[in-house]
Amino acid sequence: MGVIILARHLAHGLGKPALARLTLVRVLSAAALVCCIVGCHRIPPLDTKPLDTAGMSYDTIQELKGLQITAPEVTELAAARQGGLSDSGCVEIVKTYRSRSQAFDAGDAVAGLVRAQVSEATILELAKLNQLGLNAGELQAMRLAGLSDAILLEVARHRAAGKPVLAGASLANLKNVGVRELTLLELSRRGVPDSQAAAIISARHHGASDAELLRRFSGS
């Protein structure tokens, strides 16, 4: 309607009826061409079938659509859901990523952590710490080595804050030489740097008890 009014104004300004009709036809033809071009490039609807195939409920899919998920995110969420993350967990993790203006891209990492029997609550906390990237593989290995979720989170918190902490491999080695779970957790909380791991293991081999290890290695 705006195009027609514009054409009439242009023709009226020229003051010739024949020219008015010609101007109107030309403007309408141009408008039709634009509409055709826009229509030909219309964005196709989001394909959420992978989410349905992964076992996600209709209501959850609609909620995720409301969060403006993209096609790549559908693939990542399908991997996470197929790996064992719950529907509510999928929604929560997308909201966490959205709070940082990030796209969710850690579907395989989440699935790996679930397979390693890391709890969903821990996985969601790792997402909040932004530790589901390159560090996720190490965290998965730590869990498979028998280290608790509490230790995983303590290591992740230090990494997220850029603070020193014992590496996953070092903690696994300490566990293998008999250092107790609570001692490993406390060493992690203290932020004992990984550079001291060899000294801790040596002290253990020389008979140091868990209490002695905690007295000697106070961390940062």
Summary of the structure (lengths in Angstrom):
residues: 220
radius of gyration: 29.8
end to end distance: 71.6
largest distance: 106.9
contacts: 660
relative contact order: 0.06
helix: 70%
strand: 0%
